[in-house]
Amino acid sequence: MTRMTDQELIEQTLNALHGKEEEYRTTVFDRLFSTYPDVHRNFLGLEGSKVRMSNEVIELMRGLASDADWVEMQTIDVIDLHRSYGDFALDQFFHFADFAVDSICKVTGASAEQRAAWQRQADKLKPLIEQARPDWD
């Protein structure tokens, strides 16, 4: 039997996420705010931010899994936009990616193989995030 690609594993998980998007968003942001309570004040339009940020991180990881050439530039754009919301530390961006993986997998009941595929993409995303914000510190 052939091993599924990360892209295929991620697509399976996204299919299982259908109809559970709000639960995913709530889970990821509950985790963010319980870990970093001070960042809550940076979200003036919280409901819209939840949708945008949770979708952005999924799409960036999905793009990485498919070797999409737009991911690096889109990461720069996303990180640059977040500068308007306040001073987010690099580890907060990294943790948000990990919280997204945990939340997607929790909500969908993902297998260990699916979770590993998501985490590999989150781990690929982190250096892109770091490169996108070199002058923030």
N, C-alpha and C positions, 0 to 999 in steps of 0.2 A: 504494500500500500504506500502511495506517495504521501509525503508530508505536505500539509497545507501551507501556503505562504502566509506571511503576516497580513497581507492585504485581504486574503480570503477569510482569515480568522476574524479580522476586524469587521469585515462586511457581515459576517454571521452575527456578530455581537450587535452591530447596528440594526440588523433586521429584528433581533430580539428586543431592542430598545424601543422600537416603534410602539407608540401609545403610552410609553413610560417616561417620556422626556421631562415632564414636570417633576416627577419623582427624582430623576437623575439631577436636575438643576438644584432642587431643594437639598438633596444629599450633599452635593459638592459645595454649595455655599454654606450650609450648616457647618460643614467641616472647616471651611476657610475661616468663618467667623468665630468658631470655638477655638481655633488655633491662634488666630490673629484678631482679637476683638476690636482693636483700635482701627483696623482698616474699614470697618463697617461704615464709619462716618464719611469715607471717600465716595460712597455710592449714593449719589443724589437721586438717580433714577434706578433704584435697585432692581425692579422687575425687568426692565429693558436690559440692564447690564447682565443679569443672570442669563437671559436668552443669548445675548451676543457672546459673552465670554465662554459660556459652556459650549456653544456651537463652534466658536473659533478654535478652541483647543482640540475639539474632535476633528475638525476639518484639517488642521495642521498635522495632527498625528496620522490621519487617514492619508493625507498627501505624502507624508514621509514614507508610509508603508508602500505606496505605489511609485516611489521615486519621482514624484512630480517636481518639475523644475521651478515652479512658482513658490514653493514653500519658504525658501530663504527670504525672498522679498516680502512675502505676506507676513512673515514673522516680524520683520523690521517694522512694517506698517502697524501691526497690532501692538507691539511693544511701545512704539512711539506714541500711539493714541493714548495708551494708559498713563503716560506721563502727565496728561491733563487731569487725571483723577487723584494725583497725590504722589507721594514718595513711597513707592513699593520697593522693598528690598529684593535683591536677586533671589534669595531663598524663598520668598513668598511666591514668586513666579514659578520656581521649581516645584514647590509644594502644591501649587494649584494644579499643575500637570499631573502630579502623583495623585492628588485628591480626585481629579477627573477620572483617572484610571480606576481607582478604588470604587468610585461611585458607579461608573458604567458597569463594572464587573459585579458589584453588589446587586444593582437593580436588575440586571439581566440574568444573574446566576451563571456567569461565564465560567467556562472550564479553566483549569490551570494553564492549558495551552493558549487559550484566548487571552487570559490575563497577561501571560508572558509576552504575547505579541503586542499588546497595548503598551506594556511597560518598556519594551524595546524602543517603541516609537517615542514615548515620553523621554527616555534617556537620550535619544537622538535630538529631540527638540531643545533640551536644556542648553547645549553649547550654542545653538542658534539664538536662543534668548539672550545668552550672555554676550554674544557678539553684537546683538541689536541694541544694547544699551551700554556701550563702553564708557561713556562720559557721565553717567548718572551719579556715580559715587563721589 
